[in-house]
Amino acid sequence: MDDELHARYSGKPPIVVDGLTNRFGDFAVHDDLSMEVREGEILGVVGGSGTGKSVLMRSIIGLQTPSDGHISVFGRTITGIDPDQDLGVRCRWGVMFQGGALFSTLTVGENVEVPLKQFYPDIAPELRREIARYKVLLSGLPEDAINKFPSELSGGMKKRAGLARALALDPELLFLDEPTAGLDPIGAAAFDSLTKELKETLGLTVFLITHDLDTLYEICDRVAVIADKQVVAVGTIPELIETGHPWIQEYFGGPRGRAAHAAHERSNE
Ligand SMILES: Nc1ncnc2c1ncn2[C@@H]1O[C@H](COP(=O)(O)OP(=O)(O)OP(=O)(O)O)[C@@H](O)[C@H]1O
């Protein structure tokens, strides 16, 4: 790690979640959940439907005020910060929400320009358009996608447009919420490759929520498992399987888990 990065992180993991509790009425989604995301890794986050993966992501990016606990990103406390404040840390991450969450009345290029306008209002419009164009191309979209509206895009293209917007501010941290959901296997594999390539070339740290076993096997450095309102295990897939946790056994040992493992073995031959 160079001196600048070292100073930036002071040796601390970019994301630290400590004792997080999220309640909706009487229902607790998380109860004393703790985890860390290490610099430069792709951390896959898995768990059954409704176990609180998206709520966890929303808590980390400050869109969900937790009932209890402490979250820091790049050493800065996130919990308790007004969503409109502290732009210093917010511009260091990019988020691709499930389904892309694009503004339907804006073109792809204009969507990518939104965070640039918000965080750097003084950038000249021409430069802003050029940065947006570069991010669209970086995300693997053809040049002519820039002037299209979301309704004119396929599902896979919408995801790439969402990714382009997430990359708009040159983030150090990228949050991806189910990036391959709804994609055909070829499109999903292509998106996985793109994520890995971007992580390596841009030096990103990636928090990736997914149900996609192939994604976990192919591109995640570690996987965090949410069950019983907590992160019950974090590690490589072999390390997770060794824990013997029943949900983990069922998830990775079931027919889909075995198929993903076999495909991964074949791709490494
Ligand atoms: N704003 C809210 N108000 C009330 N309940 C909520 C709210 N947001 C989330 N929940 C509940 O919290 C639980 C966790 O939701 P979340 O979307 O984080 O699950 P998830 O693990 O991402 O699920 P999936 O894999 O199906 O996307 C769900 O039961 C959901 O209904």
PDBQT file of the ligand as one rigid body, heavy atoms in Angstrom, charges set to zero:
ROOT
HETATM    1  N1  LIG A 301     -38.535   0.822   5.761  1.00  0.00    +0.000 N 
HETATM    2  C1  LIG A 301     -38.936  -0.364   6.243  1.00  0.00    +0.000 A 
HETATM    3  N2  LIG A 301     -40.001  -0.461   7.062  1.00  0.00    +0.000 NA
HETATM    4  C2  LIG A 301     -40.388  -1.644   7.574  1.00  0.00    +0.000 A 
HETATM    5  N3  LIG A 301     -39.775  -2.815   7.310  1.00  0.00    +0.000 NA
HETATM    6  C3  LIG A 301     -38.719  -2.782   6.486  1.00  0.00    +0.000 A 
HETATM    7  C4  LIG A 301     -38.240  -1.563   5.910  1.00  0.00    +0.000 A 
HETATM    8  N4  LIG A 301     -37.155  -1.841   5.150  1.00  0.00    +0.000 NA
HETATM    9  C5  LIG A 301     -36.967  -3.174   5.243  1.00  0.00    +0.000 A 
HETATM   10  N5  LIG A 301     -37.897  -3.735   6.033  1.00  0.00    +0.000 N 
HETATM   11  C6  LIG A 301     -37.996  -5.162   6.386  1.00  0.00    +0.000 C 
HETATM   12  O1  LIG A 301     -36.720  -5.586   6.789  1.00  0.00    +0.000 OA
HETATM   13  C7  LIG A 301     -36.490  -6.922   6.378  1.00  0.00    +0.000 C 
HETATM   14  C8  LIG A 301     -35.186  -6.994   5.633  1.00  0.00    +0.000 C 
HETATM   15  O2  LIG A 301     -35.327  -6.335   4.376  1.00  0.00    +0.000 OA
HETATM   16  P1  LIG A 301     -34.155  -6.304   3.310  1.00  0.00    +0.000 P 
HETATM   17  O3  LIG A 301     -34.694  -5.640   2.094  1.00  0.00    +0.000 OA
HETATM   18  O4  LIG A 301     -32.927  -5.737   3.891  1.00  0.00    +0.000 OA
HETATM   19  O5  LIG A 301     -33.923  -7.859   3.048  1.00  0.00    +0.000 OA
HETATM   20  P2  LIG A 301     -32.927  -8.555   2.050  1.00  0.00    +0.000 P 
HETATM   21  O6  LIG A 301     -32.083  -9.492   2.832  1.00  0.00    +0.000 OA
HETATM   22  O7  LIG A 301     -32.189  -7.533   1.252  1.00  0.00    +0.000 OA
HETATM   23  O8  LIG A 301     -33.957  -9.373   1.155  1.00  0.00    +0.000 OA
HETATM   24  P3  LIG A 301     -33.939  -9.855  -0.377  1.00  0.00    +0.000 P 
HETATM   25  O9  LIG A 301     -32.839 -10.872  -0.480  1.00  0.00    +0.000 OA
HETATM   26  O10 LIG A 301     -35.275 -10.455  -0.556  1.00  0.00    +0.000 OA
HETATM   27  O11 LIG A 301     -33.699  -8.631  -1.233  1.00  0.00    +0.000 OA
HETATM   28  C9  LIG A 301     -37.697  -7.337   5.558  1.00  0.00    +0.000 C 
HETATM   29  O12 LIG A 301     -38.560  -8.088   6.376  1.00  0.00    +0.000 OA
HETATM   30  C10 LIG A 301     -38.329  -6.022   5.177  1.00  0.00    +0.000 C 
HETATM   31  O13 LIG A 301     -39.713  -6.150   5.029  1.00  0.00    +0.000 OA
ENDROOT
TORSDOF 0
